[in-house]
């Protein structure tokens, strides 16, 4: 009996360990998106004196691309079973929704006097959890077990 409990505990440990590794990879990919986007935003907003919206759009377009590559080829590489267009399409859908929410968050914060630079950090906290859930269960879902008879 103890062997069965130990084997089950070991299986649960490895499952949790693998999820923790996946989350670390996801977080690293998201960090690339955040810091690359933040630097490009700073260049556009403060360096080139663009408005916050055009600077953010440029930053997001570049950040989205880097993030998709990191998530698709690294964090969720073992969960690739849909076509590339299905994964990319789902990614664009969820990121487009996130795009609107992100801009509303930053706009709302800016309208009450909070710098868009601080807004980036506040928004990213929300989207760290938001994106993890959507990527894991919808954009790059596990393959469903096939039933063959």
Order of alpha helices (4+ residues) and beta strands (2+ residues): alpha-alpha-alpha-alpha
